[in-house]
Amino acid sequence: MVYKERLKKVGKNEYELPKEGKMLVPGRIFISENMKIEEDALKQVANVAHLPGILKYSIGLADMHVGYGFPIGGVAAFDLEKGIISPGGVGYDINCSVRLLRTNLKKQDVEKKKKEIVEGLYRKIPSGVGRGSSFNISRQKLNELLEGGAKYVVEKLKLGVREDYENTEEEGCMKGADASKVSERAIKRGIGQLGTVGAGNHFLEIQFVDEIYDRKAANILGLEENQIIMMIHCGSRGLGHQVASDYIQAMEQEYGFKDLPDRELINAPIKSKLGRDYFSAMSAAANFAFANKQIITHWTREEMKNFFPDIKIDVIYDVCHNIAKFEEHIVDGKKKMVCVHRKGATRAFGAGREEVPKVYREIGQPVLIPGSMGTASYILVGTKKAEELTFGSTVHGAGRVQSRSSALRNLRGEDIKKELNKKGIEVKAGSWKSLAEEAPEAYKDIDEVVRVVDELGISKKVARLKPMVVIKG
């Protein structure tokens, strides 16, 4: 079956994958005419549409590409009575997410010190495979952190200020977390990794505000041209990966996969004990990720004071990318509590939603879209249109067009570094391999991806950011 040939255009940047065979709902794909899309990613959208209790559509966003079970850039909502919860709909890197920090510095302040800053931050904040953390925590305190998230790090460990977690999705703490549902193996993998960026596409960047599109929203977010912004992109590290592995195995043993179109879509009924246990463990892993970024924020403040003693660093916002949430949405004209899976997707609620911090409720939830090394990143805000079309969701980044293995075959890390340096970007990475894997050429055009969601109205552009200093795992 050729899925691309089945796509029907239903609006600008909007296509339907008709319901066929055992699909319970159609697919809905949000891409532009000139975007390439993988056949296997469309197949995954169709496969997700087979899952019990799915509502309205199986959704693929403009940054979609092949993932584990669900496409990355995939969204699906499930009925709480008939529906399922699936680790493949969340991903292995639970709460892989972005935190954005605002400073009182200008571009010219950092320009003179880029090399010293990149070396200092790289020494202070561990990144890459195998670099452990200097952050020590007891098993008991780790359990408390898994249930308390960023809020626990601020209030109990005194690393940060109250506004840090208040300006974080879920206020930095998923309420359903239960540390007892996290395995001993997951604990062992995570306990030495707090305060680390990790590898893959994770990074710490110093950026500047290059262009502002919405002056009112920018003012509320505290943004102005040439202002220095810092972006942290990381997740739940080995702990989250192990939680996913544990529950995939448990669900296979409990329910099997013979009735699934893809073994990777293994799941459990939301209301089952195993479904509830997974949600509790997933929430604990999400809290680990929130806490991880809070510790990195604290260390970033400490290190940047060495260069700028009067620096002020505030959290603008912190958003989840890989998560399942219980949220209220309108389905068939009625308000309904559903379980929304966002896999490589960002929540994009519009103005007035109580889940949005009060300081931003007038403009909608901040949406943080990281680019790839050397390309722009974007700040957008969520909309009511997103709540209507995509269960309040939008893209999470550019999305890959080249696998890591393909990038390694075709690109050299040394060449990538030279190209970035020519653009005035200082970069430090754990290896040449990681630079090649995460080269800008391996990703879609971020400007095109953002243009699509802005035109659709599922998130609206506020500002564009450009990198100056990049630290990769």
N, C-alpha and C positions, 0 to 999 in steps of 0.2 A: 504493500500500500504506500503510495506517495502522498504524504500529508500536505506538502506545499501546494500540490495541484487542487486540494480540497478546500483551501482557504477562500473565503468569500469576503470581499470588502463590504463593510457595513457603515463606514464613516471614515473621515480623515484620520489616518494613523490607527485605524481600528478594523480588525478582521475577525471573522468567526470560523471556527473549525466545527463543522456541523456534527451533531450527535449521530453516532453510527454504531451498530453492533451493541455491545453491552455498556456503552457510555451512558451515564445517567443524566449528564448535562452537556451542553456544547462547550467547546473551548473558546476563549476570547483572547486575542493576541493584539497587543498594542505596539505596533512598529510602523516605521515609515516605509514608503515604496522602495527606497534605495538601500534599505538595511538588509544585510545578509542574515539568514536564519538557518540554523542547523536542522536538518530533517529529523535527527534523533531527539532534538529538543522539542519539536512539535509532537513527536510520538510520545514523549513523556507527558506533555500537556493532555493528550488524549488518554493516556494510561491513568492519570490522576482522576479523570472524569469517571472512571469505573468505581471509585471508592464509595462505600456506603455512606449515606447521609450528606453527600456533597450538595452544596446549595448554589444555584444560579449558574455559575461558570467555573471551569478550571482556567486559571488566568496565567498568561505569559506576558511579561513586561518587556520594554524596549531593550533591556540589557540581558535578556535571557540567553542561556546556553546550557549545555548538558550538565546535569548534576547527578547526585545519588538518588535515584527514585524520582523525586520531583526535579524539574529543571531549576537551575539557579536563576533567579528572577521569576519565580513561580509563587502564586498565591492561591489558596483554596480555603473556603469556610465550610464548616460542618455543623449539622444539627446536633444538639446536645443529647437528644434521645436516641437517634438512629446512627449518629456519626461516629467517626474514628479519630484517633490521634496517631500520627506516624512520625517516627524519628527521621525518616527520609524527607518529610515535609518541613523539618527544622534544620537538619544538617548536622554534621559531626562537630563543627566549630560553633557550639551553642552560644548565642548572643555575640557572635562576631559582630562588631559594631564600631561606631565612630563617635569620638568626643571632640568637641571644638572649644578651644580656649581663646579668649580675647585678651589682648595686652594693651598697654599704654605706649607701646613703642611704634616708631614709624619705620618704613622700609630702609631709609638711609641709616638708621641706628644699627641695624643688623648687617647691612652691606659691608661695613668695614671689619666685621668680626666673624664672618661666616665660617672660616676654617677653624678658628678656635672653638666656636660654638658646636660645630659638628663633632669635633673630637671630644669635647666635654660631655655632651649629651650621650655619645656612644659609650663612653666609659661609665657614666652614671646609671644608664638604663639598659639592662641586658637585652640583647636581641639576637636572633638567629638560633639555629639548632644547637642544643647542648650548653648554652650559656645559662647557668643557674642564677638564682636570685640571692641577693644578700639579705633579703627580707625573711626573718625567722618568725615562725608562728607555731604555737603548740597545737596538738590535735584538737583539744577542747575549743580553743579559740577559732580554729579553722571551721569547726562545726557551727560555731556562732556566726562566723563571717558568711558561711554558706546560706544561712537563714536571714542574715541582716544586710548583706551587700555593701554598697558604697556608704550607706547610712551608718553601718556598724564601724567602718573604717574611720569615718569622721568623728562619730560620737564616742566610741570606745577606745579607738587607737589614736585619736587626736591628730589624724593626718588629713587636714583640710578644713573647710568651713561649711556651714549648713547650706549655703547657696549652691555648693557643688552638687549635692544630691537632689536638692529641690529642682535644679535645672537639668534633671536626668529623667529619661523615660521611666515610669513606675517609681519615681523618686529614688532610683537606684536600688530598689528592692522588690523582687517578685514575691508577693505575699504567700503564695502557695508552696514555698520551698520547704523541704524536709530533708535535713542532712542524713537522716537514718536510711534514706532511700538511695544514697550514693554509696557505691561499693568501696571496699577497702583498697582495691587496685586503683580506682579512680582517685581516691584520696592520696595514695602514694605518688601517683603521677603528677598531682597538682600542688602538693604542699611546698615544693621547692620552686614553684614557678610564678608566684605572686610578684607583681612588679616587673614582669618581663613582656616584651613586645611579641616574641616568637618569630616564626619564619613565614614563608609564603608571601602573600600580598600584604602582610601587616607592616605598619610603618609608624614613624613619628616624623612629621614634617613641620617646618616653619614656612609659612606662606604670607603673602601680603594681599590685601584687597585691591584687585585690579580694576574692577568695574562694579558699579551699583546700578541695579535695574529698578528697584522699588525703594524709593527714599524713605517712605513712612515706615515700612517694615525694617529697613536697615537701621533707622534711628532707634526703634524699639529693641533691636538686637544689639545696639551699641556699636555699629559698624560705620567706618568712614574710609575713603580712598587712602591707599598706601599704609593703612594700619597693619601691624603685624598680628597674625593669627597663627595658632598652633593646632595641628590636627593629630589625634592619636587614633590609630586603627588597629585593634586587636580583639581577642576573644577570650574563651575559657580554657585555652591551652590544652594540655593533656587530660585534664580532669573532664572537660566537656566531651572530648573525643571518646574517652572511656565510658562515660555515661551513655552516649549514643550506641557504642558497641555492645554494652551490657544489655540494653533494653531491646536492641534488634535481635540479639540471640534469644532473650527470654520470650519475645513475641513469636519468634519462629517456632520455639518449642511448644508454646501454649496454643497457638492458632494455626501454624503452618502457612504455606503460601500457594497451595495448589490452585486456589480460586482467583489468584491475582494475575494481572497481565505482566507483572514484573516483580520478581522476588524482592527487589529493593523497596517495594511499597509496603513491606510488612507493617502491620499496625495492630492496634487493640481498640476495642470499643471505648469511647471516652468514659463511659460510666463504669467500666470494669475495674477491678482492683489493679490489674496491671496497667491499664490506661491511666488511672489516678496516680499510681506509683511513678510512672514515667514522667507525668507532668510535674510532680513534686521534685523529682531528681533533676529534670530539665531546668526547673525554676532555681534550684540550688546552683546548678552550673552557670545559669545566667547571672546570679548574684556574684559568683566567683569572678565573672568577666567585669561586672560593674565595679567590684572591689579592686580588681587588677588595674583598671584605668584610673581609679582614684589614687592608688599608690603611685602610679606613673605620673599623675598630675602633681602630686606632692613633691616627688623627686625632681620633676621638671622645674617647678618653682624654685627649689633649692639651688639647682645648677644654674639657672638663668640669672639668679641674684649675684652669682660670681662675676657676671659680665655687666649686669645692669642693676646696681644695688637698690634703685628706686622702682624697679619693675613691679607692675601690678598685673596679675593673671587671674582672670575670672572664667568660670565655665559658662559658655553660651548654652550648649545643650549636648546631650548624649543620647544617641538613638540605637535601637536594636536592628539587626539585619536578619538573624536566624533565630526565629522564636515562634512559639504557639501561644496565643492569648485568648482569654474569654472576654469578648467585647459585645456591646449592643449595636446591632445594625438593623436597617429596615430591609425586610425580606417579604416580597409579595404585599407591600403596603403596610406591613405591621412591624413594630419594633420587636426584635428577637435577640436573645443572647445566643451567640454562636462561638465556635472555636476556630479562630483564624490562624492558619499556618502561613508564615511569611518566610520563604527560603530565598535568601539573597534579595530581599525586598524591605522597604522602609515604610513604617507607619506614616500616614500623611493626613491626619485629621484636620478638618477645617476649623475656622474660628468658632469659639463658644463651647467646644467640647470640654468637659470637666477634667478629662485626662491630660489636657494641655496645661502646663504651668500658668498660674494667674498672670504672670508678667507678659506672656505671649498669647493669651487667650483671645485678644482682640484681632490678631493677625493669623492665627492658626499655628499648628505645630511646626517648629523648625525641622527642616529636612536637610540632611548633610550628605552630599554626594561626592565621595572622593574620586579623583582622577587616578591616573597611573603616573609613575615618575616622569616629570618633565611636562605633564599636561595639566590643564586647569582642574580645579575642584569647584563645586558650586554649593551655595546655600540657597535653599528654596523654602517655601512654606506650604503646608498642606491645605486642602480645599474641601468644600462640601461636595464638589464634583467627584473627588476621589472616593468619598463615602458612598456616592451613588453607583460609581462604575467598578471600583476595585476593592471594595470592603476597606476603604481608607488606606490604600497602599500605593506606593510608587517605587521607582527604581532604587538600586542601592549603589550603583557605580557604572563604569563603562561596560563591563562584561567582556569576557575573553573571546577572542576570535582565533587564537592559536594556543594549542595545548602547551604545557610546560616542557614536555619532551620535544615538541616541534620547535619551540623557541630556543632550546638548548642546541638543537641541531643547526639552526640558522643564524644564531646571534652570539656575539661574544661580549661577556661582561665588561671587559676592558674597553671595547668600542662604545658601549652604552655610557660608561663613565665619562669618556672623552666628549661625547655628544652633549651630555648634561652640563659638563663644565663649560663648554662653548656657549651654552645658554645662560651661564652665570649661576648654575645650580651646583652647590656642594653636596656630594653624596658619599655616604659611608655605609658599607654593607658587610654582612658576615662572610660573604664569599662572592667570587665572580659569577658563580653559578646562579645565585639568587638574583643578581642584577640582570642576567640574561633571561631568566624565567619571567621576570616581572617588567620587562622592557615595554615602553609605550606601544611598540608595534604589535605586541601580543594582545592588545585590547581594542575594542571598538572606539569609535570617535566619540569622546565624552560630550563634545558640543552638540553633536547630532542627537545623542540619547537624551540630553537635557532639553533640546529644542522640541523633541517629540512630546515629552510629558508636559512641558509648558503649553504647547499648542493644544494638547488634549484637555488641559486644565486640571490634571490630577495632582499637580504641584506647580507652583509659580515661582519664577526666578526672582531672587533678591540680590545676590551678589556673586561675582566670579572671583576665585582666589588663584594665585599662581605661586608655585613653589620656589623657595630660595635655598633651603637646607633639607636634605632627605636622609633619614636613617632607616635602612631596611634590615630585615632579619637575615 
